[in-house]
């Protein structure tokens, strides 16, 4: 098991049964993102500032300037990538994440676990 396996992962309340969506885990000073069904595709770590910017950019459909990951569209899918990690979310998965983010579900107090 990796460190990522021991995190408290959560998905948006807008995700059906929690499968096949954006998995998010806050910890002291960081937020981690992975695909709920494809854990082997990697985990992206965001600092507090990067996460705040990432959420704003994602919700507003802005270009990625967060410093941790690029968000881009590929047909109906959304890709969240770094130089070595590529997470692909379909339209339903990404829409559920955005709906939760717009409702503040991922506004974490990152100094506290």
OpenMM code with the backbone's topology and positions (N, CA, C; nanometers):
from openmm import Vec3, app, unit

residues = "UNK UNK UNK UNK UNK UNK UNK UNK UNK UNK UNK UNK UNK UNK UNK UNK UNK UNK UNK UNK UNK UNK UNK UNK UNK UNK UNK UNK UNK UNK UNK UNK UNK UNK UNK UNK UNK UNK UNK UNK UNK UNK UNK UNK UNK UNK UNK UNK UNK UNK UNK UNK UNK UNK UNK UNK UNK UNK UNK UNK UNK UNK UNK UNK UNK UNK UNK UNK UNK UNK UNK UNK UNK UNK UNK UNK UNK UNK UNK UNK UNK UNK UNK UNK UNK UNK UNK UNK UNK UNK UNK UNK UNK UNK UNK UNK UNK UNK UNK UNK UNK UNK UNK UNK UNK UNK UNK UNK UNK UNK UNK UNK UNK".split()
positions = [
    Vec3(0.0835, -0.1190, 0.0000),
    Vec3(0.0000, 0.0000, 0.0000),
    Vec3(0.0872, 0.1242, 0.0000),
    Vec3(0.0394, 0.2259, -0.0685),
    Vec3(0.1112, 0.3529, -0.0732),
    Vec3(0.0529, 0.4482, 0.0296),
    Vec3(0.1217, 0.5603, 0.0502),
    Vec3(0.0705, 0.6638, 0.1398),
    Vec3(-0.0661, 0.7104, 0.0914),
    Vec3(-0.0849, 0.7213, -0.0401),
    Vec3(-0.2120, 0.7674, -0.0958),
    Vec3(-0.3269, 0.6760, -0.0560),
    Vec3(-0.3000, 0.5463, -0.0371),
    Vec3(-0.4056, 0.4528, 0.0007),
    Vec3(-0.4589, 0.4802, 0.1409),
    Vec3(-0.3832, 0.5494, 0.2233),
    Vec3(-0.4226, 0.5746, 0.3617),
    Vec3(-0.4855, 0.7118, 0.3833),
    Vec3(-0.5056, 0.7872, 0.2801),
    Vec3(-0.5665, 0.9193, 0.2913),
    Vec3(-0.7182, 0.9056, 0.3023),
    Vec3(-0.7816, 1.0097, 0.3510),
    Vec3(-0.9278, 1.0138, 0.3592),
    Vec3(-0.9808, 1.0730, 0.2289),
    Vec3(-1.0052, 0.9872, 0.1319),
    Vec3(-1.0515, 1.0308, 0.0008),
    Vec3(-1.1997, 1.0586, 0.0043),
    Vec3(-1.2416, 1.1594, -0.0717),
    Vec3(-1.3836, 1.1925, -0.0823),
    Vec3(-1.4157, 1.2349, -0.2244),
    Vec3(-1.5416, 1.2218, -0.2575),
    Vec3(-1.5902, 1.2647, -0.3877),
    Vec3(-1.7029, 1.3650, -0.3656),
    Vec3(-1.7425, 1.4286, -0.4705),
    Vec3(-1.8526, 1.5240, -0.4639),
    Vec3(-1.9821, 1.4524, -0.4290),
    Vec3(-2.0679, 1.5200, -0.3571),
    Vec3(-2.2001, 1.4640, -0.3275),
    Vec3(-2.2831, 1.4498, -0.4552),
    Vec3(-2.2395, 1.5132, -0.5626),
    Vec3(-2.3089, 1.5046, -0.6912),
    Vec3(-2.2690, 1.3792, -0.7689),
    Vec3(-2.1682, 1.3086, -0.7204),
    Vec3(-2.1260, 1.1842, -0.7852),
    Vec3(-2.2247, 1.0752, -0.7460),
    Vec3(-2.2692, 1.0004, -0.8436),
    Vec3(-2.3661, 0.8936, -0.8195),
    Vec3(-2.3347, 0.8095, -0.6977),
    Vec3(-2.2643, 0.7011, -0.7178),
    Vec3(-2.2304, 0.6121, -0.6073),
    Vec3(-2.0832, 0.6240, -0.5679),
    Vec3(-2.0207, 0.7317, -0.6068),
    Vec3(-1.8809, 0.7543, -0.5697),
    Vec3(-1.7807, 0.6844, -0.6581),
    Vec3(-1.8278, 0.6205, -0.7633),
    Vec3(-1.7361, 0.5523, -0.8544),
    Vec3(-1.7111, 0.6385, -0.9775),
    Vec3(-1.5927, 0.6278, -1.0314),
    Vec3(-1.5614, 0.6946, -1.1561),
    Vec3(-1.5710, 0.8442, -1.1491),
    Vec3(-1.5107, 0.9018, -1.0477),
    Vec3(-1.5160, 1.0471, -1.0373),
    Vec3(-1.3842, 1.0995, -0.9826),
    Vec3(-1.3821, 1.2272, -0.9563),
    Vec3(-1.2628, 1.2911, -0.9018),
    Vec3(-1.2568, 1.2598, -0.7522),
    Vec3(-1.1493, 1.1980, -0.7100),
    Vec3(-1.1238, 1.1639, -0.5709),
    Vec3(-1.0338, 1.2724, -0.5136),
    Vec3(-1.0694, 1.3305, -0.3995),
    Vec3(-0.9943, 1.4407, -0.3401),
    Vec3(-0.9631, 1.4073, -0.1942),
    Vec3(-0.8396, 1.4332, -0.1523),
    Vec3(-0.7996, 1.4076, -0.0135),
    Vec3(-0.7192, 1.5256, 0.0395),
    Vec3(-0.7755, 1.5976, 0.1368),
    Vec3(-0.6985, 1.7054, 0.1992),
    Vec3(-0.6065, 1.6500, 0.3074),
    Vec3(-0.4966, 1.7168, 0.3290),
    Vec3(-0.4098, 1.6867, 0.4421),
    Vec3(-0.3503, 1.8196, 0.4866),
    Vec3(-0.2727, 1.8178, 0.5899),
    Vec3(-0.2156, 1.9425, 0.6407),
    Vec3(-0.1292, 2.0076, 0.5330),
    Vec3(-0.1783, 2.1173, 0.4765),
    Vec3(-0.1011, 2.1942, 0.3806),
    Vec3(-0.1086, 2.1507, 0.2357),
    Vec3(-0.1768, 2.0414, 0.2046),
    Vec3(-0.1849, 1.9921, 0.0673),
    Vec3(-0.3230, 1.9334, 0.0386),
    Vec3(-0.3523, 1.9215, -0.0902),
    Vec3(-0.4710, 1.8490, -0.1358),
    Vec3(-0.4247, 1.7560, -0.2469),
    Vec3(-0.4733, 1.6321, -0.2427),
    Vec3(-0.4360, 1.5310, -0.3405),
    Vec3(-0.5569, 1.4958, -0.4252),
    Vec3(-0.5321, 1.4700, -0.5551),
    Vec3(-0.6387, 1.4356, -0.6494),
    Vec3(-0.5990, 1.3089, -0.7237),
    Vec3(-0.6961, 1.2207, -0.7428),
    Vec3(-0.6765, 1.1014, -0.8235),
    Vec3(-0.8097, 1.0658, -0.8889),
    Vec3(-0.8086, 0.9659, -0.9745),
    Vec3(-0.9325, 0.9156, -1.0347),
    Vec3(-0.9847, 0.8057, -0.9442),
    Vec3(-1.1130, 0.8102, -0.9105),
    Vec3(-1.1708, 0.7149, -0.8161),
    Vec3(-1.1624, 0.5700, -0.8647),
    Vec3(-1.1721, 0.5475, -0.9928),
    Vec3(-1.1667, 0.4111, -1.0465),
    Vec3(-1.0272, 0.3686, -1.0891),
    Vec3(-0.9417, 0.4626, -1.1187),
    Vec3(-0.8102, 0.4310, -1.1748),
    Vec3(-0.6982, 0.4836, -1.0856),
    Vec3(-0.6867, 0.4269, -0.9664),
    Vec3(-0.5853, 0.4722, -0.8711),
    Vec3(-0.4448, 0.4588, -0.9268),
    Vec3(-0.4243, 0.3624, -1.0152),
    Vec3(-0.2917, 0.3387, -1.0701),
    Vec3(-0.2480, 0.4455, -1.1702),
    Vec3(-0.3360, 0.5399, -1.2023),
    Vec3(-0.2997, 0.6474, -1.2957),
    Vec3(-0.2245, 0.7608, -1.2268),
    Vec3(-0.2136, 0.7551, -1.0956),
    Vec3(-0.1339, 0.8530, -1.0231),
    Vec3(-0.2149, 0.9470, -0.9362),
    Vec3(-0.1424, 1.0231, -0.8577),
    Vec3(-0.1985, 1.1199, -0.7643),
    Vec3(-0.1282, 1.2531, -0.7880),
    Vec3(-0.2062, 1.3586, -0.7968),
    Vec3(-0.1511, 1.4929, -0.8139),
    Vec3(-0.1647, 1.5671, -0.6817),
    Vec3(-0.0551, 1.6285, -0.6371),
    Vec3(-0.0535, 1.7038, -0.5117),
    Vec3(-0.0569, 1.8538, -0.5409),
    Vec3(-0.1415, 1.9249, -0.4675),
    Vec3(-0.1539, 2.0701, -0.4771),
    Vec3(-0.1185, 2.1316, -0.3424),
    Vec3(-0.0468, 2.2419, -0.3445),
    Vec3(-0.0285, 2.3205, -0.2226),
    Vec3(-0.1591, 2.3951, -0.1954),
    Vec3(-0.1668, 2.4618, -0.0828),
    Vec3(-0.2853, 2.5394, -0.0477),
    Vec3(-0.3181, 2.6425, -0.1559),
    Vec3(-0.2188, 2.7195, -0.1958),
    Vec3(-0.2417, 2.8234, -0.2962),
    Vec3(-0.2760, 2.7640, -0.4327),
    Vec3(-0.2059, 2.6575, -0.4708),
    Vec3(-0.2343, 2.5921, -0.5988),
    Vec3(-0.3768, 2.5375, -0.6014),
    Vec3(-0.4196, 2.4775, -0.4906),
    Vec3(-0.5545, 2.4204, -0.4841),
    Vec3(-0.6611, 2.5284, -0.4987),
    Vec3(-0.6449, 2.6356, -0.4274),
    Vec3(-0.7404, 2.7465, -0.4349),
    Vec3(-0.7521, 2.7972, -0.5786),
    Vec3(-0.6379, 2.8141, -0.6432),
    Vec3(-0.6372, 2.8613, -0.7819),
    Vec3(-0.6965, 2.7562, -0.8753),
    Vec3(-0.6624, 2.6285, -0.8550),
    Vec3(-0.7149, 2.5192, -0.9365),
    Vec3(-0.8678, 2.5147, -0.9313),
    Vec3(-0.9238, 2.5244, -0.8125),
    Vec3(-1.0696, 2.5195, -0.7975),
    Vec3(-1.1337, 2.6375, -0.8696),
    Vec3(-1.0797, 2.7567, -0.8514),
    Vec3(-1.1353, 2.8747, -0.9190),
    Vec3(-1.1280, 2.8582, -1.0704),
    Vec3(-1.0123, 2.8171, -1.1207),
    Vec3(-0.9950, 2.7984, -1.2649),
    Vec3(-1.0911, 2.6933, -1.3192),
    Vec3(-1.1028, 2.5821, -1.2491),
    Vec3(-1.1899, 2.4736, -1.2954),
    Vec3(-1.3359, 2.5180, -1.2981),
    Vec3(-1.3802, 2.5839, -1.1932),
    Vec3(-1.5199, 2.6277, -1.1852),
    Vec3(-1.5538, 2.7347, -1.2881),
    Vec3(-1.4568, 2.8207, -1.3177),
    Vec3(-1.4810, 2.9305, -1.4110),
    Vec3(-1.4357, 2.8985, -1.5534),
    Vec3(-1.3788, 2.7790, -1.5749),
    Vec3(-1.3338, 2.7406, -1.7077),
    Vec3(-1.2165, 2.8233, -1.7572),
    Vec3(-1.1316, 2.8668, -1.6646),
    Vec3(-1.0168, 2.9510, -1.6993),
    Vec3(-0.8945, 2.8675, -1.7363),
    Vec3(-0.8008, 2.9272, -1.8042),
    Vec3(-0.6740, 2.8617, -1.8361),
    Vec3(-0.6001, 2.8284, -1.7070),
    Vec3(-0.5236, 2.7218, -1.7093),
    Vec3(-0.4518, 2.6750, -1.5908),
    Vec3(-0.3280, 2.7588, -1.5627),
    Vec3(-0.3285, 2.8228, -1.4460),
    Vec3(-0.2118, 2.8967, -1.3984),
    Vec3(-0.1796, 2.8578, -1.2550),
    Vec3(-0.2363, 2.7464, -1.2075),
    Vec3(-0.2237, 2.7081, -1.0672),
    Vec3(-0.0846, 2.6589, -1.0295),
    Vec3(-0.0033, 2.6175, -1.1266),
    Vec3(0.1330, 2.5755, -1.0988),
    Vec3(0.1500, 2.4281, -1.0690),
    Vec3(0.0407, 2.3540, -1.0517),
    Vec3(0.0513, 2.2111, -1.0212),
    Vec3(0.0066, 2.1238, -1.1377),
    Vec3(-0.1053, 2.1596, -1.2005),
    Vec3(-0.1620, 2.0737, -1.3048),
    Vec3(-0.2318, 2.1568, -1.4110),
    Vec3(-0.2298, 2.1049, -1.5312),
    Vec3(-0.3018, 2.1663, -1.6423),
    Vec3(-0.4377, 2.0987, -1.6567),
    Vec3(-0.5378, 2.1766, -1.6868),
    Vec3(-0.6712, 2.1235, -1.7142),
    Vec3(-0.7027, 2.1574, -1.8583),
    Vec3(-0.7403, 2.0561, -1.9340),
    Vec3(-0.7753, 2.0800, -2.0736),
    Vec3(-0.8871, 1.9856, -2.1152),
    Vec3(-0.9583, 2.0259, -2.2172),
    Vec3(-1.0669, 1.9449, -2.2730),
    Vec3(-1.0120, 1.8582, -2.3849),
    Vec3(-1.0636, 1.7368, -2.3941),
    Vec3(-1.0309, 1.6448, -2.5024),
    Vec3(-1.1623, 1.5800, -2.5434),
    Vec3(-1.2278, 1.6403, -2.6419),
    Vec3(-1.3623, 1.5955, -2.6776),
    Vec3(-1.4553, 1.6243, -2.5613),
    Vec3(-1.5259, 1.5236, -2.5142),
    Vec3(-1.6143, 1.5403, -2.3991),
    Vec3(-1.5457, 1.5178, -2.2660),
    Vec3(-1.4181, 1.4785, -2.2686),
    Vec3(-1.3444, 1.4496, -2.1456),
    Vec3(-1.2653, 1.5711, -2.0980),
    Vec3(-1.2319, 1.5685, -1.9706),
    Vec3(-1.1431, 1.6688, -1.9126),
    Vec3(-1.0180, 1.5976, -1.8653),
    Vec3(-0.9027, 1.6503, -1.9030),
    Vec3(-0.7746, 1.5953, -1.8615),
    Vec3(-0.7137, 1.6865, -1.7563),
    Vec3(-0.6646, 1.6259, -1.6494),
    Vec3(-0.5896, 1.6973, -1.5468),
    Vec3(-0.4517, 1.6324, -1.5492),
    Vec3(-0.3505, 1.7102, -1.5882),
    Vec3(-0.2191, 1.6509, -1.6125),
    Vec3(-0.1056, 1.7289, -1.5478),
    Vec3(0.0001, 1.6548, -1.5205),
    Vec3(0.1297, 1.7116, -1.4838),
    Vec3(0.2282, 1.6570, -1.5861),
    Vec3(0.3555, 1.6784, -1.5642),
    Vec3(0.4542, 1.6271, -1.6593),
    Vec3(0.4545, 1.4746, -1.6651),
    Vec3(0.4105, 1.4071, -1.5581),
    Vec3(0.4148, 1.2609, -1.5582),
    Vec3(0.2836, 1.1920, -1.5198),
    Vec3(0.1791, 1.2667, -1.4934),
    Vec3(0.0490, 1.2087, -1.4558),
    Vec3(-0.0587, 1.2628, -1.5474),
    Vec3(-0.1473, 1.1725, -1.5899),
    Vec3(-0.2570, 1.2112, -1.6794),
    Vec3(-0.3857, 1.1482, -1.6266),
    Vec3(-0.4728, 1.2305, -1.5717),
    Vec3(-0.6021, 1.1841, -1.5216),
    Vec3(-0.7107, 1.2274, -1.6198),
    Vec3(-0.7925, 1.1330, -1.6634),
    Vec3(-0.8988, 1.1605, -1.7613),
    Vec3(-1.0342, 1.1372, -1.6933),
    Vec3(-1.1178, 1.2420, -1.7004),
    Vec3(-1.2520, 1.2346, -1.6430),
    Vec3(-1.3541, 1.2585, -1.7528),
    Vec3(-1.4595, 1.1746, -1.7554),
    Vec3(-1.5631, 1.1971, -1.8560),
    Vec3(-1.6518, 1.3134, -1.8133),
    Vec3(-1.7436, 1.3505, -1.8979),
    Vec3(-1.8258, 1.4693, -1.8729),
    Vec3(-1.9062, 1.4583, -1.7437),
    Vec3(-1.9612, 1.3424, -1.7148),
    Vec3(-2.0403, 1.3224, -1.5932),
    Vec3(-1.9520, 1.3343, -1.4697),
    Vec3(-1.8348, 1.2718, -1.4733),
    Vec3(-1.7422, 1.2767, -1.3601),
    Vec3(-1.6971, 1.4192, -1.3310),
    Vec3(-1.6565, 1.4908, -1.4354),
    Vec3(-1.6064, 1.6267, -1.4166),
    Vec3(-1.7186, 1.7212, -1.3745),
    Vec3(-1.8367, 1.7051, -1.4314),
    Vec3(-1.9511, 1.7896, -1.3949),
    Vec3(-1.9878, 1.7727, -1.2479),
    Vec3(-1.9813, 1.6497, -1.1978),
    Vec3(-2.0108, 1.6250, -1.0563),
    Vec3(-1.9072, 1.6948, -0.9681),
    Vec3(-1.7806, 1.6879, -1.0081),
    Vec3(-1.6751, 1.7549, -0.9328),
    Vec3(-1.6963, 1.9061, -0.9307),
    Vec3(-1.7249, 1.9632, -1.0463),
    Vec3(-1.7455, 2.1078, -1.0563),
    Vec3(-1.8670, 2.1509, -0.9745),
    Vec3(-1.9747, 2.0738, -0.9794),
    Vec3(-2.0943, 2.1078, -0.9005),
    Vec3(-2.0607, 2.1086, -0.7515),
    Vec3(-1.9862, 2.0092, -0.7064),
    Vec3(-1.9450, 2.0054, -0.5659),
    Vec3(-1.8524, 2.1204, -0.5312),
    Vec3(-1.7599, 2.1497, -0.6202),
    Vec3(-1.6673, 2.2609, -0.5961),
    Vec3(-1.7427, 2.3929, -0.5883),
    Vec3(-1.8404, 2.4114, -0.6769),
    Vec3(-1.9215, 2.5338, -0.6730),
    Vec3(-2.0003, 2.5458, -0.5439),
    Vec3(-2.0355, 2.4335, -0.4837),
    Vec3(-2.1083, 2.4340, -0.3563),
    Vec3(-2.0149, 2.4422, -0.2350),
    Vec3(-1.8837, 2.4502, -0.2590),
    Vec3(-1.7889, 2.4632, -0.1485),
    Vec3(-1.7471, 2.3318, -0.0847),
    Vec3(-1.7793, 2.2188, -0.1486),
    Vec3(-1.7458, 2.0890, -0.0897),
    Vec3(-1.5957, 2.0649, -0.0777),
    Vec3(-1.5157, 2.1376, -0.1521),
    Vec3(-1.3708, 2.1163, -0.1515),
    Vec3(-1.2959, 2.2379, -0.0996),
    Vec3(-1.3646, 2.3219, -0.0226),
    Vec3(-1.3003, 2.4350, 0.0448),
    Vec3(-1.2540, 2.3845, 0.1811),
    Vec3(-1.1300, 2.3387, 0.1878),
    Vec3(-1.0788, 2.2753, 0.3073),
    Vec3(-1.0039, 2.3735, 0.3953),
    Vec3(-1.0082, 2.3487, 0.5252),
    Vec3(-0.9209, 2.4156, 0.6206),
    Vec3(-0.7931, 2.3353, 0.6205),
    Vec3(-0.6945, 2.3731, 0.5384),
    Vec3(-0.5798, 2.2869, 0.5131),
    Vec3(-0.4746, 2.2851, 0.6221),
    Vec3(-0.4868, 2.3665, 0.7215),
    Vec3(-0.3930, 2.3574, 0.8334),
    Vec3(-0.4339, 2.2474, 0.9299),
    Vec3(-0.5559, 2.1960, 0.9128),
    Vec3(-0.6103, 2.0947, 1.0032),
    Vec3(-0.6527, 1.9756, 0.9214),
    Vec3(-0.6246, 1.8593, 0.9688),
    Vec3(-0.6619, 1.7382, 0.8957),
    Vec3(-0.8071, 1.7042, 0.9182),
] * unit.nanometer
topology = app.Topology()
chain = topology.addChain("A")
for resn in residues:
    res = topology.addResidue(resn, chain)
    for name in ("N", "CA", "C"):
        topology.addAtom(name, app.Element.getBySymbol(name[0]), res)
